[in-house]
């Protein structure tokens, strides 16, 4: 048994949680300032003609991991709101008891936030100091480490959750089985990360061909050049996966709405390939014929996707029902009386749906700062989308459970009435 004096002694040894939190925040600020200072000095050390080209290459290698980190952060926020609002997301996604909570998700995103910028800073530092081999090793080792963590068979780094993710990705790539909610939910998120897969493909291509920390890849006709046919193929892959999922759902359920949903994803195909044609046709032909077609297909895809978000995925087509809150729900309870929230969500979804076309168009990708900004905004749009999509699914499950209980309640009431009648006769 511990005496009171020993308990006081142990309390004096271990600092308070508030002190530890402040200490961690201080370390994080020191780390962030150091990365910014070293990175800025490294960039300024380069010549002006090489600086912009090299920053584009740095963006290409680290943009996918930065966007994934942002997605993990906002997914943790989604889970936190669901847990605070008593939304059974574990039941919706068919998760076991070992599923990750928002705290564990944030822990993963914190380590990702530290690891990716540190590797990027080391890349800039070594390259600006002339050590090209060490600079090239930074993104290569980071990508290998991420792949090893994902496929590691050891019971570390949340083994069950990692394998659940990998199994779902496999089911998305080969939709040969019945489509579950996690399957098409994650596939929808992957469509918002199409540019991530495109940059990932080019990054891996350059790593395999030893073009890291060089400018050989700037040639348009090189193996990993900007005119590669692999770019539109990778961009369109998430949309094709989602299209095949809809066709599989129609085969299983015979619901015609799944065909209209498949049509929505098919409208992204001409946007992607018409944009890629700019590198393979004469400029006059592009300006007079293909560019108007690309613009028309972009408008169709944006408006169709916007309609489907509002009317189908969110079930917010009846505006009087939205703003009067006649049906109780998670968001109506949270934002009761705040109509501006719905105006903001619907309006921002329309604007960001239109700007997302910029990311699907390979001939507009060279302004990497604009591309990164639009990609980050698309992640935030998807962050909003998740709230309403999961809420809509939770309402369906709740209504289904209620419909199953009502017949049983009616039977019990009839039995009680019969018993009372028989007692009255006797």
Secondary structure, 3 states (H helix, E strand, C coil): CCCHHHHHHHHHHCCCHHHHHHHHHHHHHHHHHHHHHHHHHHHHCCCHHHHHHHHHHHHHHHHHHHHHHHHHHHHHHHHHHHHHCCCCHHHHCCCCCCCCCHHHHHHHHHHHHHHHHHHHHHHHHHHHCCCHHHHHHHHHHHHHHHHHHHHCCCCCCCHHHHHHHHHHHHHHHCCCCCCCHHHHHHHHHHHCCHHHHHHHHHHHHHHHCCCCCCCHHHCCCCCCCCCCCHHHHHHHHHHHHHHHHHHHHHHHHCCCHHHHHHHHHHHHHHHHHHHHHHHCCCHHHHHHHHHHHHHHHHHHHHHHHHHHHHHHHCCCCCHHHHHHCCCCCHHHHHCCCCHHHHHHHHHHHHHHHHHHHHHHCHHHCCCHHHHHHHHHHHHHHHHHHHHHHHHHHHHHHHHHHHHHHHHHHHHHHHHHHHHHHHHHHC
